[in-house]
Each structure stands twice: as structure tokens, then as C-alpha cells.
Amino acid sequence: MKHSKYIYTTIAMAMAIFLSACKKDYGNLNSPTIEQFLGNASKSELNNLVSGTESGMRNNMAFYLDDVGTIGREGYRFSGSEPRYVTDLLGANDASLSSSNFYITNPWAARYRVVKNCNTLIQAATNSTLITSGEKSGYIGFARTIKAYQLLLNLNLTYTKGIRINVTDPDNLGAFVSYDDGLSGIASILDSAKTDLGTASVAFPLAGFNSFNDAPGLLKVNRAIAARVAAYRKKWDDVLTALNESFFDVTKDFNLGVNQVFGTGSGDQLNSMFIPKNQNGEVRVAHASYATDIKNGDDRINKATLRNSTASLNGLSSDRDVWVYTSSTAAMPIIRNEELILLYAEAKINNSSFPDAITALNVIRRGHNLAPYAGASTTDALLTELLYERRYSLFYEGHRWIDMRRYNKLADLPIDRTGDDVWTEFPLPVTEQ
């Protein structure tokens, strides 16, 4: 298949570029030493694959967050050198989303690069005779967990167009599967990883996983991601089951969880979601509705700080900067406790367990300087409250567009220019057509 070979050639080239800049930590997986990994890898070599996989997860995440943040009207990326942030992504002047532009090709390829790393790690751990069975299960469980997470991010973009789940053999890629089958396949990979991690005994060299860098910790992360997937599938009992096996805790810090981390060291990379406040030219601004819709006293207004002067481009304007990633080394959440508390509330609402849902929502409200919820105890009222809390708690973490889509509320998102659109999904990259 022409497109199959093209995408993996692109992925291999990108891997070579990325990994060659990080030789100290990750090696070059596309050189002849790949046989060393797949033949009989040592624990040190497997750890290099783990580190490279974690590092690769950061690549092109700013494109992903700008994609979903712009279409979800969380904010706008103003760039004098790149107008497509405010034309294609918003449908301006009859523009449409292109299958060949950076906003889909870059994040799509980056996620599948990590999937390729994960498949290499699975094969290398399977073949190795230099590690224990518990370590083997640990490496495979880690790889499957990250693989599932990466596939989910791509599925979020292409939605009904689907994704490829089976990409183990670059010369014989599996067919595209539907959105529902994609979620089912991702859930299955996570469940397989759960089984692996349940019998594993290994600690991972993971910079952003804090206390979750061993098999029991990663199992909790796996179940946290599984809870998100179950919510997308509207399997509310499964959400609650997965949360009970995760690090979910209404008494713990909202930021408890795992992150992608950045640094200034040689071979590292900076968080490109960071743009200084009050900058001109290249800015990332909050949509005006972020401030107008927020409740009085809600401290999450600090995620969109007032500018010294209004920023404008192509008929759009805002007087607030996005201030979620406050430095070039600020961490980027993968999944954290605040989202899990909201997933618990969502499951309880959809199961009509309203008192439990309100208790969880009030944990979030109290944490952000708001009085307890005083609205109606109905599904509609509580879902409105839930979507408000998710909007402000998870601002620019990649959720608003997906949330509005899965509750059939995309038509409620604001349109600032006549003729603009709110897209439902991205086209498949041209290399997949």
C-alpha cells in the first residue's frame, strides 16, 4: 500500500531526527542497533526505550492543544507567520480543514511515532532473556498503556474517520476502524496492559510520573486513562470501576497525577505552549467568553490573565492571555486527579446518583473559591454544571471540544466571525488516503 509505506517512512525519518538529537538517552532506533534491541535487550537498553517513548510523547503536543483548543473556542493562536490557526481551524472565508496541513499531519505522525516505539519495546521485552518475567510484564504493560493513550489522542482528532489500531507491521497495516471500534480497541489494549502490570515487578525511568513510576503506580495511571475512555464510551459503571483502581481521591491535590515534563538541558525540549504574557506578534489568547461566562469569585480566571493591550488578528480579538503553561519548562498534564473527580461526578450524574455527583462537584467548587452547588438535582442541570467545571478546571488541557462533541453541544460554541465553522472532526492525513 502506497500510503502505508509513506507514513512509516515519514515516521522513521522523524524518529531518526528526534532520536539523533538525544543520543545520550535514547539511541537511534532506526540504525542497525535495532537488532540489538529486538534480539536480546538488556534492562538498560529497555530503559532507553522507555525514556525515548516518554520523551516522544511531548512532540507536537502544542499543535494538538491548539487544534482542539481553537475549534473548541477555548482560545486562539495569533501568529503573524501562520494564518491557518485562525483561517482553516475556524473555517474563515470558506476555508476548510486540509488533509495535508501541519495541524493534522504533525500531531498524527508524532503520536504514531510513539506507538511505533511502544511496539518496538513490546517486541524487545518479549524477546529478551536478560530480564525476569515480572520485568518483562512491566515493560510490556507500560508500552501498551502509552500506546493506548497515543491512539486515543489521534482518535480525538479524526473522530468518525477513525484510526488504525493495528500498526505493528509497517508493511501490512491494519484497516481503519470506526470511532466506536477505535474506543473499544483502545480499551482492550488498556485492559491487556492492566493484566501485564498486575504481575509486574519493575521501576521505570519516567521523569513525569512522580510516584507512579513503578508497576503498581503505572497500573493506577492505566486505570485513570481507562476511566476517561469508558466515559467516552458512555459506560458509566466501567468509569466507576476504573476510578476505584486508579489514583482518584477526592481528598487529594487536584494536580496529583502524571505529566509530560520539559527542560533546558542538552537534548531536552521546551514546552512550546508557553508564550510570555503581553507579547505581540506571537500570542495565545483566551476566548472572550472565558471571562464573561465565569462565575464571580472563581479563581480559575487566573488561567486567562488580562493583557496590557488587546491582541487582534484577522477580525478576532482578546484582552486575555492563556496562562496555563506559565514557563518554558511548565509540566503538561497527561491525566490528573481533578479530571478523575469530574469523571466520577459525570458517571454518577449519568447513573442518576445525584447526591454523590453533587458531593464531587462541590469538591471542585470549593477548591476554586465557589459556594456549594445550589441548582436543580436533575440530569440536565447537573450536566450543565459538570461541563462548566470541566471547561474551567481543564482549560487548555485538550478536553473542551471533545466534551461538547460527545454531548452534542458543538452548536453552542461561539462563532466570532460571519461564516466561521465549528468543525466536528479533522480529515485523515493525506498519507492515509
Secondary structure, DSSP 8 states (H G I E B T S, - for coil): -HHHHHHHHHHHHHHHHHHHTTHHHH--TTSTTHHHHHHH--HHHHHHHHHHHHHHTTTTHHHHHHHHHHHTTSEEEEETT-GGGTTGGGTGGG----TTSHHHHHHHHHHHHHHHHHHHHHHHHHH-SSS-HHHHHHHHHHHHHHHHHHHHHHHHHHGGG-EES--SSTTS---EE-HHHHHHHHHHHHHHHHHHHHT---B---TT-GGG-BHHHHHHHHHHHHHHHHHHTT-HHHHHHHHHTTT--TTS-TT-EEEE---SSTT----TT---TT-SSEEEEE-HHHHHHS-TT-GGGGGEEEEEEEEEETTEEEEEEE-SS-STT--EEEEEHHHHHHHHHHHHHHTT-HHHHHHHHHHHHHHTT-----S--SHHHHHHHHHHHHHHHTTTTT-HHHHHHHTT-GGGS---STT----S-----GGG-
